[in-house]
Amino acid sequence: MQAQLQSLDTSIERRIHFLLRSTEDALEFDGPNVVEGLSSTPKRLSSVYVYDKRGTELFELQCGTPEYYLRRVETRLLNSHAGDIVRQCGFPAIVELGAGTAEKTRILLAEYASCGAHCDYFPIDVDLETLAVCARRLASAFPLVSLHCLGTTYDKGLRAIPLHASPKLFLFLGSSLGNMEWREIDVLLSRLFESGAHGDYLLIGADLDKDPMIIDRAYNDSSGYGPRSTLNILHHLNQRYRGDFIVDNFRYRSRYDSRAKRNEVRIESLEHQTVTLASLACTVSFDANEMIDAEVMLKFDPDELAAVLDRAGFAMVRRWIDPVYRYGLFLLRHN
Ligand SMILES: C[S@@+](CC[C@H](N)C(=O)[O-])C[C@H]1O[C@@H](n2cnc3c(N)ncnc32)[C@H](O)[C@@H]1O
């Protein structure tokens, strides 16, 4: 029994490789960017700092709230259409941007497994701790999956995908594409295009414009997990840069701008205060009620999104849109 367990453990470990495990200085939004963001008007902090182990746990709790329809609806769409996706794409290597806990990726991996197909899976994520735990869980649940983990940013992860990993299905779920400004989306899509080859696929989960009440509720859940996950930016900065943010001195603010089709999340300073990030030699003053731009959640128009993707070299193959919650899965082919 002991020997069997040991050999199972070895088989799991053998199928997990870390291609990149960046330390903090490899983060795209590094110390100088934090200082620059806190010195600008209005002040801003990158949402990438939501995600350390604690931030991901809070995000997962938010995903389980009744108000946060995004996870529920995307899971439903994937459960209904995983078979169609695999029939269309075959069994390519999967490269996932912002894999997180990869809960929904399991639906696709189960589809591969049910056909007895091997899968080379390349999860990219800045949250190294979550990535390591998730890799072990997947390797143990799916004996035909080999994991090639990239603990880094989207851009650096995509650059590090080996050329022999082809054909590929790029996955970008959770409407994480909407956590970027349009100019950043253009840059990322051109990086994705360069990382792929003719015949590769891209599957995007994207939240669509809808009744603002539904969106407002999703980002102001009654359990408070959404607000706490955003405020985790301050905890994370305290840890990473020896900071002294007193998190209770700040408040979460979320507002949907239906004209611009974007939910904007800010962190409000509740009083006049000064904060130091010792390792960045940075001291910043906040006025009472001063806002820090922290997160954006774009809510797409499906045709506009298709046009942007088309310009970036990805042709629409299929799209599945939930008619009630207006959330879409978009399957595209690299031209
Ligand atoms: C909104 S969560 C989505 C997680 C998961 N894909 C889902 O659909 O539930 C975004 C994930 O992307 C990761 N992430 C955010 N910005 C990133 C970046 N610039 N590079 C790499 N990973 C990033 C976070 O750590 C987090 O796991």
The ligand as an SDF file (V2000), in Angstrom:
LIG
                    3D

 27 29  0  0  0  0  0  0  0  0999 V2000
  -10.1800   37.0400  -12.4010 C   0  0  0  0  0  0  0  0  0  0  0  0
   -9.0630   35.7620  -11.9360 S   0  0  0  0  0  0  0  0  0  0  0  0
   -9.6350   34.4640  -13.0040 C   0  0  0  0  0  0  0  0  0  0  0  0
   -9.1920   33.1070  -12.5700 C   0  0  0  0  0  0  0  0  0  0  0  0
   -9.7430   31.9560  -13.4310 C   0  0  0  0  0  0  0  0  0  0  0  0
   -9.2240   31.9980  -14.7910 N   0  0  0  0  0  0  0  0  0  0  0  0
  -11.2490   32.0040  -13.4760 C   0  0  0  0  0  0  0  0  0  0  0  0
  -11.7930   32.1150  -14.5780 O   0  0  0  0  0  0  0  0  0  0  0  0
  -11.8890   31.9190  -12.4250 O   0  0  0  0  0  0  0  0  0  0  0  0
   -7.5760   36.2910  -12.7460 C   0  0  0  0  0  0  0  0  0  0  0  0
   -6.4030   35.3280  -12.5890 C   0  0  0  0  0  0  0  0  0  0  0  0
   -5.3590   35.8240  -13.4220 O   0  0  0  0  0  0  0  0  0  0  0  0
   -4.1560   36.0070  -12.6830 C   0  0  0  0  0  0  0  0  0  0  0  0
   -3.5500   37.2400  -13.2240 N   0  0  0  0  0  0  0  0  0  0  0  0
   -4.0260   38.5070  -13.1460 C   0  0  0  0  0  0  0  0  0  0  0  0
   -3.2520   39.3500  -13.8540 N   0  0  0  0  0  0  0  0  0  0  0  0
   -2.2580   38.6060  -14.3890 C   0  0  0  0  0  0  0  0  0  0  0  0
   -1.1400   38.8910  -15.2280 C   0  0  0  0  0  0  0  0  0  0  0  0
   -0.9010   40.1400  -15.6690 N   0  0  0  0  0  0  0  0  0  0  0  0
   -0.3340   37.8690  -15.5880 N   0  0  0  0  0  0  0  0  0  0  0  0
   -0.5660   36.5850  -15.1380 C   0  0  0  0  0  0  0  0  0  0  0  0
   -1.6010   36.2560  -14.3340 N   0  0  0  0  0  0  0  0  0  0  0  0
   -2.4400   37.2510  -13.9770 C   0  0  0  0  0  0  0  0  0  0  0  0
   -4.5610   36.1070  -11.2460 C   0  0  0  0  0  0  0  0  0  0  0  0
   -3.5640   35.6540  -10.3630 O   0  0  0  0  0  0  0  0  0  0  0  0
   -5.8300   35.2480  -11.2000 C   0  0  0  0  0  0  0  0  0  0  0  0
   -5.5300   33.9080  -10.8900 O   0  0  0  0  0  0  0  0  0  0  0  0
  1  2  1  0
  2  3  1  0
  2 10  1  0
  3  4  1  0
  4  5  1  0
  5  6  1  0
  5  7  1  0
  7  8  2  0
  7  9  1  0
 10 11  1  0
 11 12  1  0
 11 26  1  0
 12 13  1  0
 13 14  1  0
 13 24  1  0
 14 15  1  0
 14 23  1  0
 15 16  2  0
 16 17  1  0
 17 18  1  0
 17 23  2  0
 18 19  1  0
 18 20  2  0
 20 21  1  0
 21 22  2  0
 22 23  1  0
 24 25  1  0
 24 26  1  0
 26 27  1  0
M  CHG  2   2   1   9  -1
M  END
$$$$
